[in-house]
Amino acid sequence: MLQAVRLIFILFLTALSLCPVLSASDLPKLRFSLPPLMGSLPAAFADHWGLFEAHGVNVELVALNDDTARQQALVSREIDGMVCDVTTAIRLSTTGTDVVITSTAYQPPQTGSLAILTTTCLGIPSLEALLTPTASRDRPRPITFTTESDLEFHVDALLESLGYTVDPETMYVHSNHMPNLAARLAIGGVEAAVLPEPYVTYMGFVPPQMTFGCQLVHLWDFSDTPLLPSVIVFRRETVERNEKAIDAFYAALREAIERLNAMGHDEMVNEGVDVVLSLEFFPGVTRQSIPPGVLEHIDVPRFDLPGPLDPEQYQAVLDWMNKKRYTWKRPEYTSLTTERYLQ
């Protein structure tokens, strides 16, 4: 009997020695890019907690502040997928990059999570004052933001609802780098800007000595506007060749979301600071340099699990892009989306 036990034990150890131990380099790999926005937190935390590897995929996160650089990275196959807005996903598809919207990424809450902002140094008390020509200026003062984006979709809809005829040439200025735009706005470098959270909260607590005494002014928030979600896109070739890797990606993402939603405000913010700073979205910013009051007042959202993009939202954005002549093509919703990775 004892000899039989020993034999079983030896066979067990032999079997273990023959089993391959997968390191991160042995796992299927995805290169995935994040923008400096709230919707990037679940993927960033999943990486921070080691959840991607635990679920069997090696995910290299590529943090890019520049929207144009992020899109070009996908076009040139430097990355396999990314978080982006609906407009970007459609534009990529209609300009020759075969992508698939695999799910939503983040649904902004309707609680002032997007705003048109200016500063007291510019003497602009209202949105009407911003957009009304004066005796000394024959055109509106422009709003700066990422054009050809979901932000422009929302700003167009807002201004049209208020009775303005939208003229992008005179009313809009393009910026593809959100952290730089926030910094420029803080010192009066742009007359108005459209920014989401957490930029809105952060800028409200920047000390006056760092902004030449300028203080933030909210010209408009979008609290009554159903905001579009960000989405996750992958190159179609990645979807077709690496289904299991993307399955593992989503399993890790769902676990991260469940853990995030179970965390308290202070716990999430305290750990989240280190996670975000490690991505180097904000060069030079340290925990110690964050203005007092910011961390206490940042609104921690509840993250929804990945879901399908609403077909009506997709259609509304596509119709708007056709109207703006950003594309003449009309890809079908079913050709650009999949529910393969949803639960």
Buried (B, 14 or more C-beta within 10 A) or exposed (E): EEEEEEEEEEEEEEEEEEEEEEEEEEBBBBBBBBBBBBBBBBBBBBBBBEBBBEBBBBBBBBBBBBBEBBBBBBBEEEBBBBBBBBBBBBBBBBEEBEBBBBBBBBBBBBEBBBBBBBBBBBEBEEBEBBBEEEEEEEEBBBBBBBBBBBBBBBBBBBBEEEEBEBEBEBBBBBBBBBBEBBBBBBBBEBBBBBBBBBBBBBBBBBEEEEBEEBEBBEBBBBEEBEBBBBBBBBBBEBBEEBEEBBBBBBBBBBBBBEBBBEBEEEEBBEBBBEBBBEBEBBEEBEEEEBEEEBBEEBBBBEBBBBBBBBEEBBEBBBEBBEEBEBBEEEBEBEEBBBEEBEE
